[in-house]
Amino acid sequence: MICTTAAGSKVPIAVIGKSAKPKCFDGNDVPLPYMNQRNAWSDQDITKWWIHHVLLPYHNRKHGHGMSCCILLDNCSAHKFSDQEFEDLEARN
């Protein structure tokens, strides 16, 4: 997954692969955020993982806790969420 900010800053790239433990990472630290999925496709679970484990930590490091963040997503089915699925973000961040 690739993302930039409106100011042009690059959010760390996240990789989606099929394997839970890719052989290329054997004995090495994974250099990028990595998540596995059966088809190596982005789905709702992957998108939620990316928001919670990549985007928000980056945003909080860059701007500090408590700063608002607006995420613009297209209409891909992996990006469709109910409001209740993310209402706890403000309390945790």
Backbone as XML, in Angstrom:
<?xml version="1.0"?>
<chain id="A" units="angstrom">
  <residue number="1" name="MET">
    <atom name="N" x="0.853" y="-1.170" z="0.000"/>
    <atom name="CA" x="0.000" y="0.000" z="0.000"/>
    <atom name="C" x="0.895" y="1.227" z="0.000"/>
  </residue>
  <residue number="2" name="ILE">
    <atom name="N" x="0.502" y="2.194" z="-0.788"/>
    <atom name="CA" x="1.274" y="3.423" z="-0.927"/>
    <atom name="C" x="0.378" y="4.605" z="-0.571"/>
  </residue>
  <residue number="3" name="CYS">
    <atom name="N" x="0.948" y="5.560" z="0.149"/>
    <atom name="CA" x="0.176" y="6.728" z="0.572"/>
    <atom name="C" x="1.110" y="7.920" z="0.712"/>
  </residue>
  <residue number="4" name="THR">
    <atom name="N" x="0.611" y="9.096" z="0.347"/>
    <atom name="CA" x="1.332" y="10.334" z="0.603"/>
    <atom name="C" x="0.400" y="11.303" z="1.314"/>
  </residue>
  <residue number="5" name="THR">
    <atom name="N" x="0.993" y="12.292" z="1.942"/>
    <atom name="CA" x="0.189" y="13.325" z="2.586"/>
    <atom name="C" x="-0.094" y="14.419" z="1.571"/>
  </residue>
  <residue number="6" name="ALA">
    <atom name="N" x="-0.997" y="15.318" z="1.909"/>
    <atom name="CA" x="-1.307" y="16.451" z="1.023"/>
    <atom name="C" x="-0.072" y="17.323" z="0.807"/>
  </residue>
  <residue number="7" name="ALA">
    <atom name="N" x="0.829" y="17.352" z="1.787"/>
    <atom name="CA" x="2.057" y="18.133" z="1.669"/>
    <atom name="C" x="3.142" y="17.399" z="0.883"/>
  </residue>
  <residue number="8" name="GLY">
    <atom name="N" x="2.896" y="16.142" z="0.522"/>
    <atom name="CA" x="3.862" y="15.384" z="-0.269"/>
    <atom name="C" x="4.752" y="14.450" z="0.520"/>
  </residue>
  <residue number="9" name="SER">
    <atom name="N" x="4.582" y="14.376" z="1.840"/>
    <atom name="CA" x="5.375" y="13.438" z="2.635"/>
    <atom name="C" x="4.941" y="12.011" z="2.320"/>
  </residue>
  <residue number="10" name="LYS">
    <atom name="N" x="5.885" y="11.108" z="2.290"/>
    <atom name="CA" x="5.585" y="9.719" z="1.972"/>
    <atom name="C" x="5.377" y="8.913" z="3.252"/>
  </residue>
  <residue number="11" name="VAL">
    <atom name="N" x="4.214" y="8.290" z="3.348"/>
    <atom name="CA" x="3.920" y="7.376" z="4.450"/>
    <atom name="C" x="4.672" y="6.081" z="4.146"/>
  </residue>
  <residue number="12" name="PRO">
    <atom name="N" x="5.219" y="5.381" z="5.145"/>
    <atom name="CA" x="5.937" y="4.140" z="4.857"/>
    <atom name="C" x="5.099" y="3.171" z="4.020"/>
  </residue>
  <residue number="13" name="ILE">
    <atom name="N" x="5.747" y="2.538" z="3.058"/>
    <atom name="CA" x="5.080" y="1.564" z="2.192"/>
    <atom name="C" x="4.798" y="0.306" z="2.999"/>
  </residue>
  <residue number="14" name="ALA">
    <atom name="N" x="3.611" y="-0.252" z="2.809"/>
    <atom name="CA" x="3.253" y="-1.524" z="3.432"/>
    <atom name="C" x="3.121" y="-2.568" z="2.326"/>
  </residue>
  <residue number="15" name="VAL">
    <atom name="N" x="3.582" y="-3.773" z="2.600"/>
    <atom name="CA" x="3.564" y="-4.844" z="1.616"/>
    <atom name="C" x="2.545" y="-5.903" z="2.031"/>
  </residue>
  <residue number="16" name="ILE">
    <atom name="N" x="1.766" y="-6.366" z="1.050"/>
    <atom name="CA" x="0.808" y="-7.448" z="1.270"/>
    <atom name="C" x="1.294" y="-8.633" z="0.448"/>
  </residue>
  <residue number="17" name="GLY">
    <atom name="N" x="1.502" y="-9.767" z="1.103"/>
    <atom name="CA" x="1.955" y="-10.966" z="0.405"/>
    <atom name="C" x="1.087" y="-12.158" z="0.761"/>
  </residue>
  <residue number="18" name="LYS">
    <atom name="N" x="1.340" y="-13.278" z="0.093"/>
    <atom name="CA" x="0.573" y="-14.501" z="0.363"/>
    <atom name="C" x="1.115" y="-15.262" z="1.565"/>
  </residue>
  <residue number="19" name="SER">
    <atom name="N" x="2.414" y="-15.316" z="1.695"/>
    <atom name="CA" x="3.048" y="-16.147" z="2.704"/>
    <atom name="C" x="3.040" y="-15.476" z="4.080"/>
  </residue>
  <residue number="20" name="ALA">
    <atom name="N" x="2.731" y="-16.259" z="5.112"/>
    <atom name="CA" x="2.776" y="-15.739" z="6.473"/>
    <atom name="C" x="4.212" y="-15.468" z="6.901"/>
  </residue>
  <residue number="21" name="LYS">
    <atom name="N" x="5.140" y="-16.287" z="6.420"/>
    <atom name="CA" x="6.561" y="-16.124" z="6.735"/>
    <atom name="C" x="7.372" y="-16.287" z="5.444"/>
  </residue>
  <residue number="22" name="PRO">
    <atom name="N" x="7.514" y="-15.227" z="4.659"/>
    <atom name="CA" x="8.240" y="-15.333" z="3.398"/>
    <atom name="C" x="9.695" y="-15.749" z="3.611"/>
  </residue>
  <residue number="23" name="LYS">
    <atom name="N" x="10.188" y="-16.621" z="2.748"/>
    <atom name="CA" x="11.561" y="-17.110" z="2.871"/>
    <atom name="C" x="12.587" y="-15.991" z="2.755"/>
  </residue>
  <residue number="24" name="CYS">
    <atom name="N" x="12.267" y="-14.949" z="2.011"/>
    <atom name="CA" x="13.225" y="-13.850" z="1.852"/>
    <atom name="C" x="13.468" y="-13.117" z="3.173"/>
  </residue>
  <residue number="25" name="PHE">
    <atom name="N" x="12.579" y="-13.281" z="4.156"/>
    <atom name="CA" x="12.755" y="-12.639" z="5.453"/>
    <atom name="C" x="13.386" y="-13.563" z="6.489"/>
  </residue>
  <residue number="26" name="ASP">
    <atom name="N" x="13.661" y="-14.821" z="6.135"/>
    <atom name="CA" x="14.241" y="-15.768" z="7.088"/>
    <atom name="C" x="15.523" y="-15.204" z="7.702"/>
  </residue>
  <residue number="27" name="GLY">
    <atom name="N" x="15.531" y="-15.096" z="9.004"/>
    <atom name="CA" x="16.709" y="-14.628" z="9.712"/>
    <atom name="C" x="16.966" y="-13.142" z="9.579"/>
  </residue>
  <residue number="28" name="ASN">
    <atom name="N" x="16.092" y="-12.424" z="8.917"/>
    <atom name="CA" x="16.273" y="-10.982" z="8.725"/>
    <atom name="C" x="15.086" y="-10.232" z="9.314"/>
  </residue>
  <residue number="29" name="ASP">
    <atom name="N" x="15.338" y="-9.015" z="9.707"/>
    <atom name="CA" x="14.230" y="-8.160" z="10.120"/>
    <atom name="C" x="13.450" y="-7.757" z="8.874"/>
  </residue>
  <residue number="30" name="VAL">
    <atom name="N" x="12.147" y="-7.724" z="8.979"/>
    <atom name="CA" x="11.318" y="-7.302" z="7.854"/>
    <atom name="C" x="11.493" y="-5.792" z="7.691"/>
  </residue>
  <residue number="31" name="PRO">
    <atom name="N" x="11.958" y="-5.346" z="6.524"/>
    <atom name="CA" x="12.282" y="-3.928" z="6.354"/>
    <atom name="C" x="11.074" y="-3.009" z="6.194"/>
  </residue>
  <residue number="32" name="LEU">
    <atom name="N" x="9.908" y="-3.583" z="5.889"/>
    <atom name="CA" x="8.698" y="-2.799" z="5.682"/>
    <atom name="C" x="7.551" y="-3.427" z="6.458"/>
  </residue>
  <residue number="33" name="PRO">
    <atom name="N" x="6.521" y="-2.645" z="6.771"/>
    <atom name="CA" x="5.338" y="-3.265" z="7.368"/>
    <atom name="C" x="4.804" y="-4.336" z="6.413"/>
  </residue>
  <residue number="34" name="TYR">
    <atom name="N" x="4.589" y="-5.540" z="6.915"/>
    <atom name="CA" x="4.177" y="-6.666" z="6.079"/>
    <atom name="C" x="2.958" y="-7.345" z="6.678"/>
  </residue>
  <residue number="35" name="MET">
    <atom name="N" x="2.019" y="-7.695" z="5.801"/>
    <atom name="CA" x="0.822" y="-8.423" z="6.215"/>
    <atom name="C" x="0.533" y="-9.465" z="5.149"/>
  </residue>
  <residue number="36" name="ASN">
    <atom name="N" x="0.111" y="-10.625" z="5.573"/>
    <atom name="CA" x="-0.216" y="-11.649" z="4.591"/>
    <atom name="C" x="-1.725" y="-11.802" z="4.455"/>
  </residue>
  <residue number="37" name="GLN">
    <atom name="N" x="-2.127" y="-12.205" z="3.258"/>
    <atom name="CA" x="-3.523" y="-12.446" z="2.935"/>
    <atom name="C" x="-3.530" y="-13.529" z="1.870"/>
  </residue>
  <residue number="38" name="ARG">
    <atom name="N" x="-4.482" y="-14.418" z="1.897"/>
    <atom name="CA" x="-4.509" y="-15.606" z="1.037"/>
    <atom name="C" x="-4.240" y="-15.293" z="-0.436"/>
  </residue>
  <residue number="39" name="ASN">
    <atom name="N" x="-4.826" y="-14.226" z="-0.956"/>
    <atom name="CA" x="-4.643" y="-13.865" z="-2.366"/>
    <atom name="C" x="-3.672" y="-12.713" z="-2.568"/>
  </residue>
  <residue number="40" name="ALA">
    <atom name="N" x="-3.093" y="-12.204" z="-1.493"/>
    <atom name="CA" x="-2.221" y="-11.025" z="-1.521"/>
    <atom name="C" x="-2.983" y="-9.806" z="-2.036"/>
  </residue>
  <residue number="41" name="TRP">
    <atom name="N" x="-4.272" y="-9.750" z="-1.731"/>
    <atom name="CA" x="-5.109" y="-8.616" z="-2.108"/>
    <atom name="C" x="-5.396" y="-7.778" z="-0.877"/>
  </residue>
  <residue number="42" name="SER">
    <atom name="N" x="-5.703" y="-6.534" z="-1.116"/>
    <atom name="CA" x="-6.152" y="-5.677" z="-0.026"/>
    <atom name="C" x="-7.631" y="-5.951" z="0.227"/>
  </residue>
  <residue number="43" name="ASP">
    <atom name="N" x="-7.986" y="-6.163" z="1.469"/>
    <atom name="CA" x="-9.382" y="-6.325" z="1.851"/>
    <atom name="C" x="-9.640" y="-5.425" z="3.062"/>
  </residue>
  <residue number="44" name="GLN">
    <atom name="N" x="-10.821" y="-5.497" z="3.644"/>
    <atom name="CA" x="-11.135" y="-4.623" z="4.770"/>
    <atom name="C" x="-10.212" y="-4.856" z="5.956"/>
  </residue>
  <residue number="45" name="ASP">
    <atom name="N" x="-9.874" y="-6.096" z="6.244"/>
    <atom name="CA" x="-8.977" y="-6.384" z="7.368"/>
    <atom name="C" x="-7.586" y="-5.796" z="7.130"/>
  </residue>
  <residue number="46" name="ILE">
    <atom name="N" x="-7.095" y="-5.911" z="5.908"/>
    <atom name="CA" x="-5.780" y="-5.350" z="5.568"/>
    <atom name="C" x="-5.822" y="-3.826" z="5.672"/>
  </residue>
  <residue number="47" name="THR">
    <atom name="N" x="-6.892" y="-3.219" z="5.174"/>
    <atom name="CA" x="-7.013" y="-1.759" z="5.241"/>
    <atom name="C" x="-7.059" y="-1.286" z="6.685"/>
  </residue>
  <residue number="48" name="LYS">
    <atom name="N" x="-7.823" y="-1.974" z="7.528"/>
    <atom name="CA" x="-7.867" y="-1.614" z="8.960"/>
    <atom name="C" x="-6.490" y="-1.772" z="9.593"/>
  </residue>
  <residue number="49" name="TRP">
    <atom name="N" x="-5.803" y="-2.868" z="9.280"/>
    <atom name="CA" x="-4.453" y="-3.083" z="9.809"/>
    <atom name="C" x="-3.540" y="-1.943" z="9.388"/>
  </residue>
  <residue number="50" name="TRP">
    <atom name="N" x="-3.616" y="-1.558" z="8.108"/>
    <atom name="CA" x="-2.761" y="-0.485" z="7.591"/>
    <atom name="C" x="-3.049" y="0.834" z="8.306"/>
  </residue>
  <residue number="51" name="ILE">
    <atom name="N" x="-4.317" y="1.160" z="8.504"/>
    <atom name="CA" x="-4.667" y="2.407" z="9.194"/>
    <atom name="C" x="-4.135" y="2.393" z="10.622"/>
  </residue>
  <residue number="52" name="HIS">
    <atom name="N" x="-4.335" y="1.292" z="11.340"/>
    <atom name="CA" x="-3.941" y="1.210" z="12.753"/>
    <atom name="C" x="-2.433" y="1.042" z="12.960"/>
  </residue>
  <residue number="53" name="HIS">
    <atom name="N" x="-1.758" y="0.310" z="12.074"/>
    <atom name="CA" x="-0.355" y="-0.038" z="12.306"/>
    <atom name="C" x="0.656" y="0.696" z="11.437"/>
  </residue>
  <residue number="54" name="VAL">
    <atom name="N" x="0.203" y="1.391" z="10.404"/>
    <atom name="CA" x="1.129" y="2.117" z="9.538"/>
    <atom name="C" x="0.779" y="3.607" z="9.499"/>
  </residue>
  <residue number="55" name="LEU">
    <atom name="N" x="-0.430" y="3.929" z="9.044"/>
    <atom name="CA" x="-0.801" y="5.330" z="8.858"/>
    <atom name="C" x="-0.842" y="6.117" z="10.165"/>
  </residue>
  <residue number="56" name="LEU">
    <atom name="N" x="-1.609" y="5.651" z="11.149"/>
    <atom name="CA" x="-1.738" y="6.420" z="12.388"/>
    <atom name="C" x="-0.433" y="6.530" z="13.175"/>
  </residue>
  <residue number="57" name="PRO">
    <atom name="N" x="0.374" y="5.470" z="13.292"/>
    <atom name="CA" x="1.666" y="5.660" z="13.961"/>
    <atom name="C" x="2.552" y="6.684" z="13.243"/>
  </residue>
  <residue number="58" name="TYR">
    <atom name="N" x="2.545" y="6.647" z="11.900"/>
    <atom name="CA" x="3.316" y="7.635" z="11.137"/>
    <atom name="C" x="2.776" y="9.036" z="11.422"/>
  </residue>
  <residue number="59" name="HIS">
    <atom name="N" x="1.469" y="9.196" z="11.354"/>
    <atom name="CA" x="0.853" y="10.503" z="11.582"/>
    <atom name="C" x="1.165" y="11.029" z="12.985"/>
  </residue>
  <residue number="60" name="ASN">
    <atom name="N" x="1.071" y="10.157" z="13.977"/>
    <atom name="CA" x="1.351" y="10.574" z="15.356"/>
    <atom name="C" x="2.813" y="10.934" z="15.565"/>
  </residue>
  <residue number="61" name="ARG">
    <atom name="N" x="3.733" y="10.207" z="14.930"/>
    <atom name="CA" x="5.157" y="10.560" z="15.020"/>
    <atom name="C" x="5.428" y="11.901" z="14.352"/>
  </residue>
  <residue number="62" name="LYS">
    <atom name="N" x="4.799" y="12.131" z="13.226"/>
    <atom name="CA" x="5.044" y="13.339" z="12.438"/>
    <atom name="C" x="4.377" y="14.576" z="13.041"/>
  </residue>
  <residue number="63" name="HIS">
    <atom name="N" x="3.135" y="14.410" z="13.557"/>
    <atom name="CA" x="2.350" y="15.564" z="13.994"/>
    <atom name="C" x="1.971" y="15.548" z="15.469"/>
  </residue>
  <residue number="64" name="GLY">
    <atom name="N" x="2.240" y="14.454" z="16.164"/>
    <atom name="CA" x="1.880" y="14.355" z="17.568"/>
    <atom name="C" x="0.463" y="13.851" z="17.754"/>
  </residue>
  <residue number="65" name="HIS">
    <atom name="N" x="0.208" y="13.327" z="18.930"/>
    <atom name="CA" x="-1.133" y="12.821" z="19.263"/>
    <atom name="C" x="-2.114" y="13.987" z="19.343"/>
  </residue>
  <residue number="66" name="GLY">
    <atom name="N" x="-3.330" y="13.728" z="18.958"/>
    <atom name="CA" x="-4.364" y="14.745" z="19.071"/>
    <atom name="C" x="-4.562" y="15.572" z="17.818"/>
  </residue>
  <residue number="67" name="MET">
    <atom name="N" x="-3.672" y="15.461" z="16.840"/>
    <atom name="CA" x="-3.844" y="16.193" z="15.583"/>
    <atom name="C" x="-4.801" y="15.415" z="14.683"/>
  </residue>
  <residue number="68" name="SER">
    <atom name="N" x="-5.708" y="16.116" z="14.048"/>
    <atom name="CA" x="-6.678" y="15.475" z="13.167"/>
    <atom name="C" x="-6.001" y="14.919" z="11.923"/>
  </residue>
  <residue number="69" name="CYS">
    <atom name="N" x="-6.633" y="13.907" z="11.372"/>
    <atom name="CA" x="-6.129" y="13.267" z="10.164"/>
    <atom name="C" x="-7.332" y="12.944" z="9.286"/>
  </residue>
  <residue number="70" name="CYS">
    <atom name="N" x="-7.293" y="13.340" z="8.040"/>
    <atom name="CA" x="-8.365" y="13.061" z="7.095"/>
    <atom name="C" x="-7.839" y="12.049" z="6.084"/>
  </residue>
  <residue number="71" name="ILE">
    <atom name="N" x="-8.545" y="10.933" z="5.924"/>
    <atom name="CA" x="-8.136" y="9.895" z="4.983"/>
    <atom name="C" x="-9.125" y="9.885" z="3.825"/>
  </residue>
  <residue number="72" name="LEU">
    <atom name="N" x="-8.623" y="10.066" z="2.611"/>
    <atom name="CA" x="-9.465" y="10.011" z="1.420"/>
    <atom name="C" x="-9.230" y="8.678" z="0.729"/>
  </residue>
  <residue number="73" name="LEU">
    <atom name="N" x="-10.284" y="7.903" z="0.570"/>
    <atom name="CA" x="-10.198" y="6.588" z="-0.063"/>
    <atom name="C" x="-11.192" y="6.518" z="-1.211"/>
  </residue>
  <residue number="74" name="ASP">
    <atom name="N" x="-10.899" y="5.670" z="-2.190"/>
    <atom name="CA" x="-11.847" y="5.495" z="-3.291"/>
    <atom name="C" x="-12.958" y="4.538" z="-2.871"/>
  </residue>
  <residue number="75" name="ASN">
    <atom name="N" x="-13.785" y="4.113" z="-3.822"/>
    <atom name="CA" x="-14.946" y="3.290" z="-3.474"/>
    <atom name="C" x="-14.678" y="1.793" z="-3.581"/>
  </residue>
  <residue number="76" name="CYS">
    <atom name="N" x="-13.447" y="1.386" z="-3.511"/>
    <atom name="CA" x="-13.086" y="-0.032" z="-3.501"/>
    <atom name="C" x="-13.757" y="-0.700" z="-2.290"/>
  </residue>
  <residue number="77" name="SER">
    <atom name="N" x="-14.213" y="-1.930" z="-2.456"/>
    <atom name="CA" x="-14.909" y="-2.615" z="-1.357"/>
    <atom name="C" x="-14.018" y="-2.773" z="-0.126"/>
  </residue>
  <residue number="78" name="ALA">
    <atom name="N" x="-12.701" y="-2.793" z="-0.296"/>
    <atom name="CA" x="-11.785" y="-2.888" z="0.841"/>
    <atom name="C" x="-11.774" y="-1.611" z="1.676"/>
  </residue>
  <residue number="79" name="HIS">
    <atom name="N" x="-12.327" y="-0.528" z="1.147"/>
    <atom name="CA" x="-12.304" y="0.764" z="1.833"/>
    <atom name="C" x="-13.639" y="1.145" z="2.446"/>
  </residue>
  <residue number="80" name="LYS">
    <atom name="N" x="-14.629" y="0.277" z="2.361"/>
    <atom name="CA" x="-15.965" y="0.614" z="2.863"/>
    <atom name="C" x="-16.123" y="0.138" z="4.306"/>
  </residue>
  <residue number="81" name="PHE">
    <atom name="N" x="-16.376" y="1.104" z="5.191"/>
    <atom name="CA" x="-16.520" y="0.814" z="6.617"/>
    <atom name="C" x="-17.716" y="1.561" z="7.167"/>
  </residue>
  <residue number="82" name="SER">
    <atom name="N" x="-18.248" y="1.059" z="8.248"/>
    <atom name="CA" x="-19.289" y="1.800" z="8.955"/>
    <atom name="C" x="-18.599" y="2.781" z="9.903"/>
  </residue>
  <residue number="83" name="ASP">
    <atom name="N" x="-19.315" y="3.798" z="10.295"/>
    <atom name="CA" x="-18.749" y="4.790" z="11.226"/>
    <atom name="C" x="-18.339" y="4.155" z="12.549"/>
  </residue>
  <residue number="84" name="GLN">
    <atom name="N" x="-19.078" y="3.136" z="12.994"/>
    <atom name="CA" x="-18.799" y="2.505" z="14.280"/>
    <atom name="C" x="-17.456" y="1.778" z="14.287"/>
  </residue>
  <residue number="85" name="GLU">
    <atom name="N" x="-16.983" y="1.347" z="13.121"/>
    <atom name="CA" x="-15.731" y="0.588" z="13.087"/>
    <atom name="C" x="-14.520" y="1.435" z="13.457"/>
  </residue>
  <residue number="86" name="PHE">
    <atom name="N" x="-14.636" y="2.760" z="13.334"/>
    <atom name="CA" x="-13.503" y="3.617" z="13.639"/>
    <atom name="C" x="-13.797" y="4.668" z="14.699"/>
  </residue>
  <residue number="87" name="GLU">
    <atom name="N" x="-14.930" y="4.570" z="15.382"/>
    <atom name="CA" x="-15.257" y="5.595" z="16.374"/>
    <atom name="C" x="-14.332" y="5.547" z="17.580"/>
  </residue>
  <residue number="88" name="ASP">
    <atom name="N" x="-13.632" y="4.434" z="17.793"/>
    <atom name="CA" x="-12.730" y="4.340" z="18.941"/>
    <atom name="C" x="-11.343" y="4.899" z="18.647"/>
  </residue>
  <residue number="89" name="LEU">
    <atom name="N" x="-11.061" y="5.313" z="17.425"/>
    <atom name="CA" x="-9.725" y="5.832" z="17.095"/>
    <atom name="C" x="-9.354" y="7.053" z="17.909"/>
  </residue>
  <residue number="90" name="GLU">
    <atom name="N" x="-10.282" y="7.960" z="18.092"/>
    <atom name="CA" x="-9.987" y="9.177" z="18.821"/>
    <atom name="C" x="-9.604" y="8.865" z="20.263"/>
  </residue>
  <residue number="91" name="ALA">
    <atom name="N" x="-10.251" y="7.888" z="20.846"/>
    <atom name="CA" x="-9.955" y="7.541" z="22.237"/>
    <atom name="C" x="-8.586" y="6.887" z="22.368"/>
  </residue>
  <residue number="92" name="ARG">
    <atom name="N" x="-8.144" y="6.159" z="21.340"/>
    <atom name="CA" x="-6.880" y="5.444" z="21.437"/>
    <atom name="C" x="-5.695" y="6.278" z="20.971"/>
  </residue>
  <residue number="93" name="ASN">
    <atom name="N" x="-5.928" y="7.305" z="20.201"/>
    <atom name="CA" x="-4.800" y="8.063" z="19.644"/>
    <atom name="C" x="-4.761" y="9.451" z="20.153"/>
  </residue>
</chain>
